[in-house]
Amino acid sequence: MLSFDQALAKIINEVSPTGTELCDLRSSHLRVLAQNVVAGYDVPRFDNSSMDGYSLRAEDTLGAASDRGAELPIEGEIGAGDTGERTLKPGSACRIFTGGAVPRGADAVIEQECVEVVDKKILLRTPVSSGRNIRRRGEDVLFGQTVLEHGVSISAARLGVLASLGLSQVLVYSTPRVAILTTGNELVDVDEPLELGKIRDSNSYTLASLVREAGCVAAPIGRATDSIPVLSEKLKVGLSHDALITSGGVSVGDRDLVLETLKELGAEILFWKVNIKPGMPFAFCLFRKQGKSKPVPVFALPGNPVSTMVTFLQLVRPALEKMRGLRGGHLNVRLRATLEQDHEKRDGKRHFVRGIVRNENGKLLVRKSGSQSSGVLTSMLVANCLVIIPEDVSLAKAGTEVEIELLRESL
């Protein structure tokens, strides 16, 4: 049985981005850049005014005082978007609006509310410092600067920067298509009769949502009963995708047939069982198909709803994020908080305890959210974090500091 760190490292080592493609900039939001973006010009491309006012030479205002104002005649007007280079005559001012190109010779802009206008002249009562209210050429981005590196998600701010650099298309990593298969004779869908002995198939809905939240395309392929022929047909469909997630059928019972069926189809089981709670009976497999350069990763998750969610968050999502092209490894937000109650364990496993964290006077405090049963899915509604209790800790006492991981849904 692998440790959590060993399992995650083995998974991450075996997966890679699915490919690249050109994407229209308007459709690139939340895609992952597959190129470094180098600025082809300065942004802004010219010195411009950050205020409505008057452009001038600071040296022409040196004699301004409360008892003797400096007078500068107004020579022309420059608005935002006006083209062509203008030159300011010494000893004069030019009306200018926010975003307007500062004329040659001017080195400052005085706000319109700070001057008096009399007979087409401005009157100043105090000197103006050089550089006032001017946004310099290249202040935002310099020509030749690497503005964005490959492997980052295109957020709204990054998309805006790409637009400012004149890129109508960008190279992005292809979005992985992830098949989802739930297994078990007991499962029925949300609109089917719920007879005694049957349960609703919540995992297919949970997993599809988690896959989408991870930035991938969710492709549910239905359910399979605990039958090797049925499982085989469903798994063949799943293995035609970029990745496959199954839930259920990976424990030690006579009807836990997922791994056996995957073996028969030619999949290589890299490991089965991880030293964690919940979610120990997790398996990771690779299916190498003739003619395909990259194997299909298979994540075989336990069927208990909380175990399904926890193993996805801890072991599947980091892999999918790498397949999307994201750099930086594990992206889950982790913080330190103080335990408000004891947590005892004797199994030597790493525990992911559902918890509720709160900020009290600048200090993070965390307590267990209630039942830690892996079948109580509503506990994931109450919890806003997972409390991580290491393998070698048998008693985490109240008052000790622990690592917590925020549940992305709660952010």
C-alpha positions as CSV (number, residue, x, y, z in Angstrom):
1,M,0.0,0.0,0.0
2,L,1.5,3.3,-1.1
3,S,1.6,6.4,1.0
4,F,-0.4,9.4,-0.2
5,D,2.8,11.2,-1.3
6,Q,4.0,8.2,-3.2
7,A,0.7,7.7,-4.9
8,L,0.3,11.3,-6.0
9,A,3.9,11.5,-7.3
10,K,3.4,8.3,-9.3
11,I,0.2,9.6,-10.9
12,I,1.7,13.0,-11.7
13,N,4.8,11.4,-13.2
14,E,2.6,9.3,-15.6
15,V,0.3,12.0,-17.0
16,S,1.0,14.8,-19.5
17,P,-0.9,17.4,-21.5
18,T,-3.2,16.1,-24.1
19,G,-2.0,18.3,-27.0
20,T,-2.2,21.9,-28.2
21,E,-4.5,24.0,-30.5
22,L,-5.0,27.5,-31.6
23,C,-7.9,29.2,-29.9
24,D,-9.8,32.5,-30.7
25,L,-9.0,35.0,-27.9
26,R,-12.7,35.4,-27.1
27,S,-13.0,31.7,-26.4
28,S,-9.8,31.3,-24.4
29,H,-11.1,32.2,-21.0
30,L,-9.9,29.6,-18.4
31,R,-8.0,27.7,-21.1
32,V,-4.3,27.1,-20.4
33,L,-1.6,28.9,-22.4
34,A,0.7,26.6,-24.3
35,Q,3.1,29.4,-25.4
36,N,5.1,32.2,-23.9
37,V,3.7,35.6,-24.7
38,V,6.3,38.2,-25.6
39,A,5.3,41.8,-26.1
40,G,5.7,43.0,-29.7
41,Y,5.5,46.7,-28.6
42,D,5.4,48.9,-25.6
43,V,2.1,49.3,-23.7
44,P,1.2,52.1,-23.7
45,R,2.9,53.0,-27.0
46,F,3.2,56.6,-26.1
47,D,3.2,58.9,-23.1
48,N,-0.3,59.8,-22.3
49,S,-2.3,61.9,-19.8
50,S,-3.9,60.2,-16.8
51,M,-6.2,63.2,-16.2
52,D,-8.2,65.9,-17.9
53,G,-6.2,69.0,-17.8
54,Y,-3.4,70.9,-19.5
55,S,0.0,69.6,-20.8
56,L,2.9,71.9,-20.2
57,R,6.6,72.2,-19.4
58,A,7.3,72.1,-15.7
59,E,10.1,74.7,-16.1
60,D,7.6,77.2,-17.4
61,T,5.8,77.1,-14.0
62,L,8.8,77.7,-11.7
63,G,7.9,81.3,-10.9
64,A,4.3,80.5,-10.0
65,A,3.3,81.7,-6.5
66,S,0.2,82.7,-4.6
67,D,0.8,86.4,-5.2
68,R,2.0,86.1,-8.8
69,G,0.6,83.4,-11.0
70,A,2.2,81.9,-14.0
71,E,0.3,82.5,-17.2
72,L,0.5,80.1,-20.1
73,P,-1.6,80.6,-23.4
74,I,-3.6,77.6,-24.5
75,E,-2.4,76.3,-27.8
76,G,-4.7,73.6,-29.2
77,E,-6.4,70.6,-27.8
78,I,-5.6,66.8,-27.7
79,G,-8.3,64.2,-27.0
80,A,-8.1,60.5,-26.4
81,G,-7.6,58.7,-29.7
82,D,-6.3,61.8,-31.6
83,T,-3.5,60.7,-34.0
84,G,-0.4,62.4,-35.1
85,E,2.4,63.8,-33.1
86,R,2.1,67.3,-31.7
87,T,4.8,69.7,-30.4
88,L,4.3,72.1,-27.5
89,K,5.7,75.6,-27.9
90,P,7.8,76.8,-25.0
91,G,5.9,78.9,-22.6
92,S,2.5,77.6,-23.6
93,A,0.0,74.9,-22.6
94,C,-2.2,72.5,-24.5
95,R,-5.7,71.3,-23.4
96,I,-5.5,67.5,-23.0
97,F,-8.0,64.8,-22.0
98,T,-7.4,61.5,-20.3
99,G,-5.6,59.1,-22.6
100,G,-4.5,61.8,-24.9
101,A,-0.9,61.6,-26.3
102,V,1.3,64.1,-24.4
103,P,2.8,66.5,-27.0
104,R,6.6,66.6,-27.6
105,G,8.2,69.0,-25.3
106,A,5.6,68.7,-22.5
107,D,6.7,66.9,-19.3
108,A,3.7,67.3,-17.0
109,V,-0.1,67.6,-17.0
110,I,-1.9,69.9,-14.5
111,E,-5.4,68.9,-13.6
112,Q,-8.1,71.2,-14.9
113,E,-9.5,71.9,-11.5
114,C,-6.1,73.2,-10.3
115,V,-5.9,76.2,-12.7
116,E,-7.9,79.3,-13.6
117,V,-8.7,79.9,-17.3
118,V,-8.8,83.5,-18.3
119,D,-8.8,84.8,-21.9
120,K,-7.5,81.5,-23.4
121,K,-4.8,81.3,-20.8
122,I,-4.3,79.2,-17.8
123,L,-3.2,80.8,-14.5
124,L,-1.2,78.7,-12.0
125,R,-0.5,79.6,-8.4
126,T,2.0,76.8,-7.6
127,P,4.8,75.2,-9.6
128,V,4.2,71.9,-11.3
129,S,6.6,69.0,-10.9
130,S,8.0,67.1,-14.0
131,G,6.2,63.9,-14.7
132,R,2.9,64.8,-13.0
133,N,-0.1,62.9,-14.3
134,I,1.8,61.3,-17.2
135,R,1.6,57.6,-17.9
136,R,4.9,56.8,-19.5
137,R,5.5,54.7,-22.7
138,G,6.1,51.1,-21.7
139,E,4.9,51.8,-18.1
140,D,2.7,48.7,-18.3
141,V,4.6,46.4,-20.7
142,L,8.0,46.8,-22.4
143,F,8.8,45.7,-26.0
144,G,10.4,42.2,-25.8
145,Q,9.1,41.5,-22.3
146,T,7.8,38.0,-21.6
147,V,4.4,38.9,-20.2
148,L,2.9,35.5,-19.7
149,E,4.5,32.1,-19.6
150,H,3.0,28.8,-20.8
151,G,1.2,26.7,-18.2
152,V,-1.0,29.5,-16.7
153,S,-4.8,29.6,-16.9
154,I,-6.2,32.5,-18.9
155,S,-8.0,34.5,-16.3
156,A,-10.0,37.7,-17.0
157,A,-7.0,39.9,-16.3
158,R,-4.7,37.7,-18.5
159,L,-7.2,37.8,-21.3
160,G,-7.3,41.6,-21.1
161,V,-3.4,41.7,-21.3
162,L,-3.4,39.4,-24.3
163,A,-6.0,41.7,-26.0
164,S,-3.8,44.8,-25.2
165,L,-0.9,43.0,-27.0
166,G,-3.1,42.6,-30.1
167,L,-3.3,38.8,-30.1
168,S,-6.5,37.6,-31.8
169,Q,-5.5,33.9,-31.3
170,V,-3.4,32.1,-28.7
171,L,-1.9,28.6,-28.5
172,V,-3.6,26.7,-25.7
173,Y,-3.5,23.1,-24.4
174,S,-6.3,20.9,-25.5
175,T,-9.0,20.3,-23.0
176,P,-9.1,16.7,-21.8
177,R,-12.2,14.7,-22.3
178,V,-12.8,12.6,-19.2
179,A,-15.2,9.6,-19.2
180,I,-17.1,8.8,-16.0
181,L,-18.4,5.4,-15.2
182,T,-20.3,4.4,-12.1
183,T,-20.6,0.8,-11.1
184,G,-22.8,-1.4,-8.9
185,N,-26.0,-3.5,-9.1
186,E,-27.5,-1.2,-6.4
187,L,-27.5,2.0,-8.5
188,V,-30.5,3.7,-10.0
189,D,-30.7,7.1,-11.7
190,V,-32.5,10.1,-10.2
191,D,-35.8,9.5,-12.1
192,E,-36.0,5.7,-11.6
193,P,-38.1,3.9,-9.0
194,L,-36.2,3.6,-5.7
195,E,-36.9,0.1,-4.6
196,L,-35.7,-1.5,-1.3
197,G,-32.0,-2.3,-1.7
198,K,-31.4,0.4,-4.3
199,I,-29.6,3.7,-4.0
200,R,-29.5,6.8,-6.2
201,D,-26.4,7.2,-8.4
202,S,-25.1,10.5,-6.9
203,N,-21.5,9.8,-7.8
204,S,-22.0,10.3,-11.6
205,Y,-23.4,13.8,-10.9
206,T,-20.8,14.7,-8.3
207,L,-17.9,13.5,-10.5
208,A,-19.1,15.2,-13.6
209,S,-19.3,18.5,-11.7
210,L,-15.9,18.0,-10.2
211,V,-14.4,17.3,-13.6
212,R,-15.9,20.5,-15.0
213,E,-14.6,22.4,-12.0
214,A,-11.2,21.1,-12.9
215,G,-11.5,22.6,-16.3
216,C,-12.1,19.4,-18.3
217,V,-14.9,18.1,-20.4
218,A,-17.0,15.6,-18.5
219,A,-18.3,12.7,-20.5
220,P,-20.6,10.4,-18.4
221,I,-21.0,7.0,-20.1
222,G,-23.6,5.7,-17.8
223,R,-23.6,2.9,-15.2
224,A,-22.4,-0.7,-15.2
225,T,-23.7,-3.6,-13.2
226,D,-21.3,-6.0,-11.4
227,S,-20.8,-8.1,-14.4
228,I,-17.6,-8.5,-16.3
229,P,-19.2,-8.6,-19.8
230,V,-21.2,-5.4,-19.0
231,L,-18.2,-3.7,-17.4
232,S,-16.0,-4.6,-20.3
233,E,-18.3,-3.0,-22.9
234,K,-18.6,0.2,-20.8
235,L,-14.9,0.4,-20.0
236,K,-14.0,0.0,-23.7
237,V,-16.1,3.2,-24.4
238,G,-14.4,5.0,-21.5
239,L,-10.9,4.0,-22.6
240,S,-11.5,5.9,-25.9
241,H,-11.3,9.2,-24.0
242,D,-8.4,11.1,-22.7
243,A,-8.9,9.8,-19.2
244,L,-11.4,7.5,-17.4
245,I,-12.8,7.7,-13.9
246,T,-14.7,4.9,-12.4
247,S,-16.4,4.7,-9.0
248,G,-17.1,1.5,-7.1
249,G,-16.0,-2.1,-7.6
250,V,-12.4,-1.7,-6.3
251,S,-12.6,-3.2,-2.9
252,V,-12.1,-6.8,-2.0
253,G,-15.6,-8.3,-2.4
254,D,-16.6,-11.0,-4.8
255,R,-18.5,-8.4,-6.9
256,D,-15.6,-5.8,-7.0
257,L,-14.7,-6.5,-10.6
258,V,-13.5,-3.3,-12.0
259,L,-9.7,-4.0,-11.7
260,E,-10.1,-7.6,-12.9
261,T,-12.0,-6.3,-16.0
262,L,-9.4,-3.6,-16.7
263,K,-6.7,-6.2,-16.6
264,E,-8.5,-8.4,-19.1
265,L,-8.7,-5.3,-21.4
266,G,-4.9,-4.9,-21.2
267,A,-4.7,-2.1,-18.7
268,E,-1.6,-1.9,-16.4
269,I,-2.5,-1.5,-12.7
270,L,0.3,0.7,-11.3
271,F,-1.0,0.6,-7.8
272,W,-4.0,-0.3,-5.7
273,K,-4.7,1.0,-2.2
274,V,-3.4,4.2,-0.7
275,N,-2.7,4.7,3.0
276,I,-5.4,7.4,3.5
277,K,-8.8,7.7,5.1
278,P,-11.3,8.0,3.5
279,G,-10.5,6.4,0.2
280,M,-8.0,3.6,0.8
281,P,-9.2,1.3,-2.1
282,F,-8.1,3.7,-4.8
283,A,-6.4,2.3,-7.9
284,F,-4.4,4.0,-10.7
285,C,-4.0,2.2,-14.1
286,L,-2.7,3.0,-17.6
287,F,-4.2,1.7,-20.8
288,R,-1.8,1.8,-23.8
289,K,-3.7,1.6,-27.0
290,Q,-1.9,0.7,-30.2
291,G,-1.4,3.7,-32.4
292,K,-1.8,6.2,-29.6
293,S,1.4,7.9,-28.3
294,K,0.0,8.5,-24.8
295,P,-1.6,6.0,-22.5
296,V,-5.1,6.7,-21.1
297,P,-4.9,7.2,-17.3
298,V,-7.6,5.3,-15.4
299,F,-8.6,6.5,-11.9
300,A,-10.6,3.8,-10.1
301,L,-12.3,5.4,-7.1
302,P,-14.1,3.8,-4.2
303,G,-17.8,4.0,-4.3
304,N,-18.7,5.6,-1.0
305,P,-19.7,9.2,-1.9
306,V,-17.3,11.0,0.4
307,S,-14.5,8.7,-0.5
308,T,-15.2,9.4,-4.1
309,M,-15.0,13.1,-3.6
310,V,-11.9,13.1,-1.4
311,T,-9.9,10.8,-3.7
312,F,-10.9,13.0,-6.6
313,L,-9.8,16.2,-4.9
314,Q,-6.6,14.8,-3.7
315,L,-5.4,12.4,-6.4
316,V,-7.4,13.0,-9.6
317,R,-7.8,16.8,-9.8
318,P,-4.0,17.4,-9.7
319,A,-3.6,14.9,-12.5
320,L,-6.3,16.5,-14.6
321,E,-4.8,20.0,-14.0
322,K,-1.5,18.7,-15.4
323,M,-3.2,17.2,-18.3
324,R,-4.8,20.6,-19.0
325,G,-1.2,22.0,-19.1
326,L,-1.2,23.8,-15.8
327,R,2.2,24.2,-14.2
328,G,2.8,24.5,-10.5
329,G,1.7,21.2,-9.2
330,H,-1.0,20.9,-6.5
331,L,-3.2,24.0,-6.7
332,N,-5.4,23.4,-3.7
333,V,-5.3,26.2,-1.2
334,R,-3.7,25.1,2.1
335,L,-3.4,27.1,5.3
336,R,-2.6,26.5,9.0
337,A,-5.3,26.6,11.6
338,T,-5.7,25.7,15.3
339,L,-7.7,22.6,16.2
340,E,-10.6,23.2,18.6
341,Q,-11.1,19.5,19.5
342,D,-9.0,16.3,19.7
343,H,-8.8,13.9,16.8
344,E,-7.6,10.4,17.6
345,K,-6.6,7.7,15.2
346,R,-4.7,4.4,15.5
347,D,-4.5,3.2,11.9
348,G,-1.3,4.9,10.8
349,K,-3.1,6.5,7.8
350,R,-3.2,10.1,6.6
351,H,-6.7,11.4,7.5
352,F,-8.6,14.0,5.5
353,V,-11.1,15.1,8.1
354,R,-14.1,17.2,7.1
355,G,-13.9,20.4,9.0
356,I,-15.3,23.9,9.5
357,V,-12.7,26.7,9.6
358,R,-13.5,30.2,10.8
359,N,-11.6,33.4,11.4
360,E,-11.7,34.7,15.0
361,N,-9.9,37.9,15.5
362,G,-7.4,37.2,12.8
363,K,-6.8,33.6,14.0
364,L,-8.0,30.6,12.0
365,L,-9.8,28.0,14.1
366,V,-11.0,24.6,12.8
367,R,-13.3,22.0,14.2
368,K,-14.7,18.7,12.8
369,S,-17.9,19.1,10.8
370,G,-19.7,16.2,12.4
371,S,-20.0,12.6,11.2
372,Q,-16.9,11.4,9.4
373,S,-18.7,8.4,7.8
374,S,-17.7,8.0,4.2
375,G,-21.3,7.4,3.2
376,V,-22.6,10.7,4.6
377,L,-22.4,13.0,1.5
378,T,-24.2,15.9,3.3
379,S,-21.1,16.2,5.5
380,M,-19.5,17.8,2.4
381,L,-22.1,20.5,2.4
382,V,-21.4,21.5,6.0
383,A,-17.6,21.3,5.7
384,N,-15.6,24.1,4.1
385,C,-12.2,22.5,4.5
386,L,-10.3,19.2,4.9
387,V,-8.1,18.9,8.0
388,I,-5.0,16.9,7.2
389,I,-3.8,14.7,10.0
390,P,-0.4,13.0,9.1
391,E,0.3,9.3,9.2
392,D,2.5,9.4,12.2
393,V,0.1,11.4,14.4
394,S,-2.1,9.2,16.6
395,L,-3.6,12.1,18.6
396,A,-4.0,15.6,17.4
397,K,-4.9,17.5,20.5
398,A,-7.1,20.6,20.7
399,G,-5.0,23.7,20.6
400,T,-2.4,22.3,18.2
401,E,-1.8,23.8,14.7
402,V,-2.8,21.6,11.8
403,E,-2.7,22.0,8.0
404,I,-6.1,22.5,6.3
405,E,-7.1,22.5,2.7
406,L,-9.9,24.8,1.6
407,L,-12.7,23.1,-0.4
408,R,-12.8,25.0,-3.7
409,E,-16.6,25.0,-3.6
410,S,-16.4,27.2,-0.4
411,L,-14.2,29.9,-1.9
